[in-house]
Structures are given as C-alpha cells and as structure tokens.
Amino acid sequence: MENAPQTADSKQLIMNQDIFMRPDLRMFESYNRAMLAVLEKYKVLKESTYDAMRNGYRNMLKNAVLSFYQAGSYYEDAHRRQAQKIYDQLRESFPDIEDFKDPLVVFVRKRLYEEIETLGIFNAREIILMLLREAYFRYAVHDDNEAFAREKWAEEAFKIYKEKFSDVDRVKLLEFPRMRYLALQDFLYDWQYPPNLRRNLLGRIKIERPDLYKKLELQEELLRKQKQQPQD
C-alpha cells in the first residue's frame, strides 16, 4: 500500500447509481426551514397540490432520519439525537402513519431493508464499493463525520444484504474486508484526485486508525498469496 501509484489508470468505472447518496448533513436545518416556509405558502392552494408537497417533505424527513442515525456511533451521539428530533417531528406532523409509531431504531432498520430490497447482487456490490470510496475521500479531506457515516452505510448495507438474500446470492458478494481493500485501491488509483490527497490518506489511516491499516495490509497479503498460487 505504501507504494500506491500516483498516475492515472486508463480505465475508469463510471456509475449512475444514486441510491444511498445523501445530502450533506450540515445543510439539513436550512433546507428544512425552507421546506416549511414553502409548505406554509402552499396551504392556501388547492388541497391536492398541498398534499403532494407534504408527501415530498415527509420523504425528505424520512431520509434525514436515516442519514443522521447512520452518522452517529452511539445513542447519545449528537447525530443520533438529531435523528430522534427529526423522527419526533415526523410523528407530530404525520400522526396517523403506522410506520412512525415504531421506536427509532426499528424505523431505521425497516428503511434500510426497503432500500436494499430492490438491489440485485451486482448493484449491491457496486453501491457498497461506492460508499467506501466516498468514505475514503471524506476521510482524506478531514471530513470525518461524513466519512464515518458512509462507512457505516456500507457496513449496514452489507449486513442486511447478507441477511436478506439467498445463500447463492450471498456467495457472490465479496466479504466486507475484501471490498474495503478494493475500494481503497480504487481511490488510490483514481487520477481525478490530487496525488498528495491520495498519499496523505494512507498516512492518516496508518497513524489514526492503525486497526484499519492492519486489516488493509492483511487483505493485501491475502491477495498477493492468491495470485501466487498455481492455477488449475
């Protein structure tokens, strides 16, 4: 890993997947206020228009609950408290919806299942790799909260997919440590990022997350041994 190339790889993987892509959490408060102001304005219009806008607002809040919850690491974490606050807002604004009567942790789990349910095996793998690559980028630029959130998304998506789908499909999904290593390699070989950014990422991981660095080194060694094995 120390000698990761700094030049461009000729082949770039371009994906259009946007599921799991979340807005910057720092934008939520201003966006929420703007949406409430628009809803207030549209109250005077015909009922169907107002209802449609409320549905859109409800979906935005549902996604925000999920985003903030995943960005947190323990119950009293500021992100988890914000997730609970938004969830309480959902319950107050839409008291008749049964899904909002579940505890927060149950609601979050159900939402994750809903999103992952529509993914095929190859889409699931690409989504997890995409989230991990984005986590490495965020960590490289010292946006640690966002990096942690995306890493948690990737772990949760992997866990739920392994639980939910058939044994045959689960076999096709790479193990998470391997996917984490491949995502790092994708980032290090991506010419779109400045060489110093890519190089500094390894330095940060080695110093600040030695446990992760050891896991990545282990995966590198396992891959090297597999390549050295004679082919049948």
N, C-alpha and C positions, 0 to 999 in steps of 0.2 A: 504493500500500500504506500510505502514511503516514496517509491519511485513512480507514482502515477503520472502518466504523460500529460503534458500541458498543451498539446496540439490538438487540432480538430480531428474527429473521426468522420470519415466520409459519409457514413450512413447515420441519419438522424431519424428517430422514431417520433412521428407526429400523431397525436391522438386528439380526438374531438370530444372525449368523454368529459362531461361536466357534472355528473352526479358526484356528490360528496364535496364539490368545490363550494366553499363557504365564504361569505363576505368577511372582510376584516372586522374582528370583534370590536375594535375601537370605534367603528362607525355606527354601532347599533343605536346608541342613545339619540344621536342627531337624526338618524333615519326614522326611528320610532316616533319622535316628536313631529317630524314632517308628515308621516303617515297619519297620525292622529289629527293633525290640522286639516289634511285633505278630507278625511272621513267626516269631520265636523262640517266642512263646507258642503259636502255632498248629501248631507242629511236632508236638505231642502229639495233635492231632486227626487225623481220617481223611485219607488221602493226597489225595483229590480236592479237599478244601477248601484244604489247604496249597498244592497245585499251582495252584489258581485264584488264590490270593493272591500267589504268586510271579510269576505272569503279569502281574498288575496292577503289581507292584513293578518288573518288568522294563520295562514300558511307561513307567512314570514315569521310570526312569533314561534310557531312550532319548530321551524328550522333554527331559530335563535336559541331556543331552549336546548336543542341538541348540541349546537355549536359550543355554547358556554359550558354545558355539562362536561363535554369531552375535553375542553381546555383545562378543566380542573383536575386535581390529583387526589383530593381528599374532601371529606364532607364540608368542612368549614372554609375550604378554599374560596377566595373571592369570586372566582368564576362559577363555582357551584352555587354560591349564594345568589349570584346574578341569575343563574338558570332558574333557581327556585322563585325568585322575584318575578321573572317573566312568566313562569308557569302559573303563578298565582294570578297574574294579570289575565292570562288565558282563561282561567277558571271563572274569574269575575266577569269577563266580557262575554263568555260563551258558557253560561252555567248549565245549559241543557245537553251539552255534548258529553256522552258517557266516557269517552277516552280520557277526558280531563279530570275524571274523578279518581283515577289511579294515583298512587304515590309517584313522585317524580321519577325515581329510579325505574319503576315499571313502565312508565310512559316512554322514557328514553329507550329502553330495551325494545319495546314494540316498534318504535320509529325506525330503529336500526334494522330490524327484521324486515320491515316494509320496503326499505330502500334496497337491501341486499337481495331480496326475494326475486327481483326482476333481472338479476345479473346472471349471465352464463359464466362458465368456468374461465374462459379466456378474458372476458371483460372484468371479472373479479380480480384476476391476477394483475391485469394492467392498472386497475384502479388502486390496488394496494401498492404497486410499484410507484405509481404516480404520486400517491400521498407521501411515501417515504422519500422520494426525490425532492418533493416540495419541503418536507421536514428538514432535510439536509441543507437546502438553500436557506431556509429561515434561520437555521442554527448558524450557518456561515456568516450571515449578516447581523447576528446577535439579536434576532427577533425571537427570543427563547420561548415566550408564551405560545406564539403561533407554531413554532417548531414542535413543541410538546403536544399541542392539540392535534396536529396532523399525524404525529407518530401514534398517538392514542387511537385516532380514527383507523389507522392502518391495522393496528393490533386488534381492535374490536371487530373490524370488518373480516379479518382473517378468522377470528374465533367463531363468529356467528356463521360464516360460510362453512366452516368445518363441522359445526353442529347441525346445520340445517339440511345439507345436501347429501346425496347418496354416497356410499363408500367408493364407487367408481369415480365420481367427480372429485372426491376429496383426494384420491390418489394422484390425480392430475395436477393438483395445486401444490406448488413447491412449499417446503417448510419455511416458516417465517424467518429464521436466521439466514437462510439462503437468499430469500427475497430482499432482506435488509442489506445484505452484502452486494447483491446485484444492483440495487437502487443506488448505493454509494458509488459503484463503478460507473453507472450511467451518469451520475453527477460529475464525477472526476474527468470523464471523457467528453463532456459537453462543452464544445468550443464557444457556446454562447455566453458562458460565464468567464469572467476575467481569470487568468492563471493564478494570481495571488489569492483570489477568493477561494478557489478550489484547494490550493495548497494550505491555506490557513485553516480550512475546515478540519483537515486531518490533525493539525496541531491542537485545535480546540478539543476535539474528541479525545485525543491521547492524554491531554492534561486534565480536562474537566470531567470526562466520562471514561475513565480507564476500564471499567467493566465492559462497556460497549466496544471499546477499542480491542479488547482481548477477544470478544466474540467475533468481531470482524476479522481479526487475524486468524482465528480458528477456521472460519469459513474459507479464507484464502488458502490455508494449508490443506483443507479437505479437497478443495477443487484442484489444487496442484497434484495431489496424490491420485485423484481420479483420472486426470489427464495422463499420468504416467503409467497407469495400468494398461496391460496389453489388451487389445480389442479382439473379441472372438471372431 
